[in-house]
Amino acid sequence: MTEDQPEDPILRSRERVRWLANLGKRCGYGCFGGALVAFVLNYYINGSALSISITVALLITGSLILAPAIIFGYAANAADREDQGLPHGH
């Protein structure tokens, strides 16, 4: 946007949602990756109940973070498509 045009608050809000959704995706997939590493380590070193609990906690946390992040990311992209007059895709 140029200096003489005011920034649209809707677009600014949409970009903030998209940024948070991307952050949530990184955190969620990171939790899944951490759970995979914890599972493999637990398998090879015959770990304890604590390592199993860490694996399960990472899977649950990743799911709780990732699900809304994916939904909000798709919503922001759909809003952009709607503004451009493109087909909905469903």
C-alpha positions as a printed Julia matrix, in Angstrom:
90×3 Matrix{Float64}:
   0.0     0.0    0.0
   1.14    3.54  -0.61
   1.61    6.24   1.99
  -1.45    8.29   0.95
  -3.88    5.34   1.12
  -5.06    4.18   4.54
  -4.41    0.53   5.27
  -7.55   -1.58   5.31
  -8.19   -2.91   8.84
  -9.77   -6.06   7.41
  -6.67   -6.89   5.4
  -4.45   -6.12   8.39
  -6.58   -8.41  10.56
  -6.48  -11.14   7.92
  -2.7   -10.94   7.73
  -2.47  -11.21  11.52
  -4.69  -14.32  11.44
  -2.58  -15.79   8.63
   0.63  -15.08  10.59
  -0.79  -16.74  13.72
  -2.03  -19.69  11.66
   1.44  -20.19  10.18
   2.97  -19.98  13.65
   0.44  -22.53  14.91
   1.25  -24.86  12.02
   4.96  -24.66  12.78
   4.36  -25.35  16.48
   1.88  -28.16  15.8
   4.08  -29.93  13.28
   7.04  -29.37  15.6
   5.15  -31.15  18.38
   4.44  -34.05  16.02
   8.11  -34.19  15.07
   9.08  -34.12  18.74
   6.62  -36.92  19.46
   8.14  -38.99  16.68
  11.65  -38.46  18.05
  10.49  -39.28  21.58
   8.76  -42.43  20.33
  11.82  -43.67  18.43
  14.12  -42.94  21.37
  11.72  -44.7   23.71
  11.64  -47.72  21.4
  15.41  -48.08  21.15
  16.35  -47.35  24.76
  13.4   -49.15  26.36
  12.3   -45.96  28.04
  10.11  -45.39  31.01
   6.52  -44.34  31.49
   7.72  -40.73  31.55
   8.92  -40.9   27.95
   5.61  -42.46  26.9
   3.78  -39.67  28.68
   5.92  -37.07  26.89
   5.11  -38.68  23.55
   1.38  -38.67  24.25
   1.48  -35.11  25.58
   3.28  -33.91  22.45
   0.72  -35.65  20.22
  -2.21  -34.1   22.1
  -0.63  -30.66  22.19
   0.23  -30.81  18.51
  -3.33  -31.8   17.64
  -4.85  -29.03  19.74
  -2.59  -26.42  18.17
  -2.56  -27.69  14.6
  -6.29  -28.22  14.01
  -7.38  -24.57  14.52
  -4.26  -23.29  12.75
  -5.13  -25.25   9.61
  -8.75  -24.1    9.71
  -7.86  -20.43  10.18
  -5.22  -20.64   7.45
  -7.77  -22.01   5.01
 -10.26  -19.33   6.09
  -7.78  -16.53   5.39
  -6.97  -17.98   1.96
 -10.68  -18.4    1.17
 -11.32  -14.78   2.13
  -8.57  -13.68  -0.26
 -10.08  -15.78  -3.04
 -13.49  -14.29  -2.32
 -12.09  -10.74  -2.51
 -10.47  -11.51  -5.86
 -13.72  -12.94  -7.24
 -12.26  -16.39  -7.8
 -14.39  -19.56  -7.5
 -14.86  -21.03  -4.05
 -13.3   -24.38  -4.85
 -15.99  -26.52  -3.23
